[in-house]
């Protein structure tokens, strides 16, 4: 009987703990969500018009001294229960992480696939974004950016970190810019993509297996070093700029 009570108590505590680390918010009337944090961010697509934030990896302060007290943050009020503020400005929802990156390992956001996303990863944050058919803007100072099964438009920059992007199709309405200062840029496009390419690496090389007739190296073609390469895919289309200052640029046919 004691064992059964112990198990039930454990399950109850676990349920409460998980509930405290999940947060939902209606996105009715919202067209854009901006997120600022300094931790690892995972953005998934959901099936409802809601924002879901999951922070199961957030550290919890269990010291006796803080029992019965509420955490206070310098940059805003906690609207979620685990240190994040939400502010609505017209059709834009602004989310700010109020905690230090030392207090978190990862935050997962679930959003509709068609909503515009803007992410500032701060000094040490990184981002992984999957399955979005909307505009994505993402910046990181020291951190990798992964964009998987996206369509664009995309504006992505990492000061110190690689950027990987896989497009399922390419939106022709707005230009795409993917840049890293110190890191590789690796992009896969469908073979039938219509694009005006601008490719550049100052201290690395640019490689591609698209039909650009320059000598091959290890199955990929070296098509530039310390210069800008401009080329059209399938008679041209949306402008796609891929560049790295210290690092290589890889442009691949999506398998």
Secondary structure as UniProt FT lines:
FT   HELIX           2..20
FT   STRAND          22..26
FT   TURN            28..29
FT   STRAND          32..36
FT   STRAND          40..46
FT   STRAND          50..54
FT   TURN            56..57
FT   HELIX           64..66
FT   TURN            67..68
FT   TURN            74..75
FT   STRAND          84..89
FT   TURN            90..91
FT   STRAND          92..97
FT   HELIX           101..103
FT   STRAND          106..112
FT   TURN            113..114
FT   STRAND          116..120
FT   TURN            122..124
FT   STRAND          126..130
FT   STRAND          136..142
FT   STRAND          145..150
FT   STRAND          154..160
FT   STRAND          163..167
FT   STRAND          176..182
FT   STRAND          185..189
FT   TURN            191..192
FT   STRAND          195..201
FT   STRAND          206..208
FT   STRAND          216..217
FT   TURN            218..219
FT   STRAND          220..222
FT   STRAND          228..233
FT   TURN            234..235
FT   STRAND          238..246
FT   STRAND          249..253
//
